[in-house]
Amino acid sequence: MSQTYDVIIIGGGIMGCSSAYQLAKRGLKVALFEKKSIGDSPSGKSSAIIRQHYSNELTASMAHYSLKTFRNFDEFVGGECGFNQTGFVVIVEAKDQAGLEANVTFQKSLGIQTELIGAEALKELMPGIDTGSLVAVAYEPESGYADPYLTVNAYAQAAQREGVIFYRDTEVTGIRLDGDKVKGIETADGKYESPIVINCAGAWGAGVARLAGIEVPINSCRVQVAFFRRPQDQAASHPVVADFVNATYFRSETGGITLVGLIDPGEANAIVNPDNFKEYMDDDFLLDAGERLVNRYPAMERSESTGGYASLYAITPDWHPIVDEVPAGSGFYICSGFSGHGFKLAPAISLMVADLTTGKSKPVFDPSLFSYGRFEANQLVRGRYEYSIVG
Ligand SMILES: Cc1cc2nc3c(=O)[nH]c(=O)nc-3n(C[C@H](O)[C@H](O)[C@H](O)COP(=O)(O)OP(=O)(O)OC[C@H]3O[C@@H](n4cnc5c(N)ncnc54)[C@H](O)[C@@H]3O)c2cc1C
């Protein structure tokens, strides 16, 4: 006889694990299927930067709420997420100055601690930084970064404590339908019943949706990060920096290392098969990322490369996710397509998913901005910057 659950979640990245936790806390019998192991996914390889600088009220509020969770993880979820409060700075050039200032003003009205700072204040925060061509900078003292692998596994353990059943190394190979309504899933080991199935498959989200006969505009894109050991006179950790001028982000990592990635809309062009792509870093990327880093942080001319890797973004046309029931009334939900900025939003997204799937009339966070229909209606989510990853 097949097993029956109230909710089945496909995917054990941060979205699947955090949503499973929230749903089980509401008393639902939840099963989560992960084709590999927990944290062995883009979530576990995330740069895990936790900042609140967004252009939309909803996303900024979600980031604000989520930061509170990361800062008080043991109380809100249980266990460790490895949050490091290093502060976060955004550096923009002239064309983005008005957008930055407008963002800071509205973010303050949401209770976010953020301010515009000048070159001198930035130098105090990070003495090694080059402020020569500086136009405008915003600073969030409360932000920082988490440990991605630890966070995903802490959510999984919290979900397990709430009674979630985990099927690891178990790929979902089919979605069972009764007319328009979902009735369960299939794996190589058997069939499982549920009136609600949530697709949290990230970069595999389009393939999983296709199992239910649904096309979603989610592309799996290869992205890279590089690591550099700072010279001894720069051993102290530094704030997270989003540098629009050099189209990079960088943050401290343990062991006196700085992690660097790109803020580049062009990353959406590197579409790959999520089950077969080059997971090691390109030499070209190392040189490019290193050069951009040195432009902003000249002491890194004396740094030493300590490697890097490639992983996947699940990119939609506006770099925002789909969180919706598709089609309405089917019981099949999509919670995928978080591009390069989903990690920090997971605490809020998991509440959104729990509210949506349990039919709560007044959700804490309204999911309508992330509707499936927005692409066809040409109502894409827009930020104030061309760097879609910033949101
Ligand atoms: C290099 C990098 C840096 C990033 N930096 C940041 C950052 O600084 N801040 C930030 O907020 N965000 C960042 N992001 C984005 C963020 O990490 C992602 O948006 C988020 O982790 C996506 O989580 P997810 O659970 O949706 O997907 P994933 O982590 O991809 O999880 C999906 C899971 O589904 C499983 N799966 C797929 N198909 C099936 C199937 N058929 N059956 C069973 N299981 C299946 C996969 O194995 C995978 O484990 C970064 C991402 C990357 C790659």
The ligand as an SDF file (V2000), in Angstrom:
LIG
                    3D

 53 58  0  0  0  0  0  0  0  0999 V2000
   27.1800   30.4050   -6.0170 C   0  0  0  0  0  0  0  0  0  0  0  0
   25.8800   30.9340   -5.4600 C   0  0  0  0  0  0  0  0  0  0  0  0
   25.8980   32.0550   -4.6510 C   0  0  0  0  0  0  0  0  0  0  0  0
   24.6910   32.5470   -4.1180 C   0  0  0  0  0  0  0  0  0  0  0  0
   24.7420   33.5970   -3.2450 N   0  0  0  0  0  0  0  0  0  0  0  0
   23.6050   34.0010   -2.6350 C   0  0  0  0  0  0  0  0  0  0  0  0
   23.6700   34.9840   -1.6210 C   0  0  0  0  0  0  0  0  0  0  0  0
   24.7440   35.4910   -1.2960 O   0  0  0  0  0  0  0  0  0  0  0  0
   22.5230   35.3530   -0.9960 N   0  0  0  0  0  0  0  0  0  0  0  0
   21.3110   34.8140   -1.3480 C   0  0  0  0  0  0  0  0  0  0  0  0
   20.2960   35.1980   -0.7680 O   0  0  0  0  0  0  0  0  0  0  0  0
   21.2240   33.8670   -2.3150 N   0  0  0  0  0  0  0  0  0  0  0  0
   22.3280   33.4440   -2.9580 C   0  0  0  0  0  0  0  0  0  0  0  0
   22.2840   32.4850   -3.9120 N   0  0  0  0  0  0  0  0  0  0  0  0
   20.9820   31.9620   -4.3190 C   0  0  0  0  0  0  0  0  0  0  0  0
   20.4300   30.9550   -3.3450 C   0  0  0  0  0  0  0  0  0  0  0  0
   21.4610   30.1410   -2.8430 O   0  0  0  0  0  0  0  0  0  0  0  0
   19.3220   30.1480   -4.0280 C   0  0  0  0  0  0  0  0  0  0  0  0
   18.3310   31.0380   -4.4960 O   0  0  0  0  0  0  0  0  0  0  0  0
   18.6840   29.1360   -3.0850 C   0  0  0  0  0  0  0  0  0  0  0  0
   19.6440   28.3970   -2.3920 O   0  0  0  0  0  0  0  0  0  0  0  0
   17.7850   28.2090   -3.8700 C   0  0  0  0  0  0  0  0  0  0  0  0
   17.2810   27.2430   -2.9940 O   0  0  0  0  0  0  0  0  0  0  0  0
   16.2500   26.1460   -3.4960 P   0  0  0  0  0  0  0  0  0  0  0  0
   15.8770   25.3250   -2.3170 O   0  0  0  0  0  0  0  0  0  0  0  0
   15.1670   26.8190   -4.2820 O   0  0  0  0  0  0  0  0  0  0  0  0
   17.0290   25.2770   -4.5960 O   0  0  0  0  0  0  0  0  0  0  0  0
   18.2470   24.2240   -4.4990 P   0  0  0  0  0  0  0  0  0  0  0  0
   19.2020   24.5580   -3.4470 O   0  0  0  0  0  0  0  0  0  0  0  0
   18.7400   24.0790   -5.8850 O   0  0  0  0  0  0  0  0  0  0  0  0
   17.5240   22.8670   -4.1000 O   0  0  0  0  0  0  0  0  0  0  0  0
   16.7590   22.1330   -5.0090 C   0  0  0  0  0  0  0  0  0  0  0  0
   16.8810   20.6680   -4.6430 C   0  0  0  0  0  0  0  0  0  0  0  0
   15.9470   19.9090   -5.4010 O   0  0  0  0  0  0  0  0  0  0  0  0
   16.5300   18.6390   -5.6430 C   0  0  0  0  0  0  0  0  0  0  0  0
   15.8020   18.0070   -6.7500 N   0  0  0  0  0  0  0  0  0  0  0  0
   15.7530   18.4400   -8.0330 C   0  0  0  0  0  0  0  0  0  0  0  0
   14.9740   17.6260   -8.7710 N   0  0  0  0  0  0  0  0  0  0  0  0
   14.5300   16.6460   -7.9450 C   0  0  0  0  0  0  0  0  0  0  0  0
   13.6870   15.5220   -8.1240 C   0  0  0  0  0  0  0  0  0  0  0  0
   13.1480   15.2200   -9.3120 N   0  0  0  0  0  0  0  0  0  0  0  0
   13.4540   14.7040   -7.0580 N   0  0  0  0  0  0  0  0  0  0  0  0
   13.9880   15.0010   -5.8450 C   0  0  0  0  0  0  0  0  0  0  0  0
   14.7950   16.0700   -5.6200 N   0  0  0  0  0  0  0  0  0  0  0  0
   15.0540   16.8860   -6.6540 C   0  0  0  0  0  0  0  0  0  0  0  0
   17.9820   18.9870   -5.9660 C   0  0  0  0  0  0  0  0  0  0  0  0
   18.8260   17.8740   -5.8210 O   0  0  0  0  0  0  0  0  0  0  0  0
   18.2590   20.0990   -4.9400 C   0  0  0  0  0  0  0  0  0  0  0  0
   18.8020   19.5600   -3.7450 O   0  0  0  0  0  0  0  0  0  0  0  0
   23.4570   31.9370   -4.4510 C   0  0  0  0  0  0  0  0  0  0  0  0
   23.4470   30.8050   -5.2680 C   0  0  0  0  0  0  0  0  0  0  0  0
   24.6390   30.2980   -5.7640 C   0  0  0  0  0  0  0  0  0  0  0  0
   24.6150   29.0760   -6.6300 C   0  0  0  0  0  0  0  0  0  0  0  0
  1  2  1  0
  2  3  1  0
  2 52  2  0
  3  4  2  0
  4  5  1  0
  4 50  1  0
  5  6  2  0
  6  7  1  0
  6 13  1  0
  7  8  2  0
  7  9  1  0
  9 10  1  0
 10 11  2  0
 10 12  1  0
 12 13  2  0
 13 14  1  0
 14 15  1  0
 14 50  1  0
 15 16  1  0
 16 17  1  0
 16 18  1  0
 18 19  1  0
 18 20  1  0
 20 21  1  0
 20 22  1  0
 22 23  1  0
 23 24  1  0
 24 25  2  0
 24 26  1  0
 24 27  1  0
 27 28  1  0
 28 29  2  0
 28 30  1  0
 28 31  1  0
 31 32  1  0
 32 33  1  0
 33 34  1  0
 33 48  1  0
 34 35  1  0
 35 36  1  0
 35 46  1  0
 36 37  1  0
 36 45  1  0
 37 38  2  0
 38 39  1  0
 39 40  1  0
 39 45  2  0
 40 41  1  0
 40 42  2  0
 42 43  1  0
 43 44  2  0
 44 45  1  0
 46 47  1  0
 46 48  1  0
 48 49  1  0
 50 51  2  0
 51 52  1  0
 52 53  1  0
M  END
$$$$
